[in-house]
Amino acid sequence: MRLVLTALALTLVAGTALPSVAGAASFNCAKARTADEKAICANLALNDKDVRMSVLYDINRKTLAMGGRGSLEDAQRQWLRDRRTCGANRACLNRAYDRRLSDLDRSMERIYTSGPF
């Protein structure tokens, strides 16, 4: 069943990566105002990481119980504040996304192991 969920997550990532060059998954690039948002929109690799992060975050949010969901949302808000401090520094943004993706992947592992799916 874990393979089915992984395939579903990858399908969602692929599906959200296609629709629009003007928009990353978690925000509309046409409305990007901050340096970090503009840098993400201008760089395909960062945009792809943003898409993956957004999909994993949404899956985690919809799958976790109420207490876990609140903690996840708090962590996401803090991560967004931390990401903003990177400004347009792509190396910093890459590191921020790599850390967040790792956290979300670990959370997905807990979901995989705790549920009867």
Buried (B, 14 or more C-beta within 10 A) or exposed (E): EEEEBEEEBEEBBEEBBEEEEEBBBBBEBEEBEEBBBBBBBEBEEBBBBBBBBBBBBBBBBEBBEEEBBEEBBEBBEEBBEBBEEBBBBBEBBBEBBEEBBEBBEEBBEEBBEEEEE
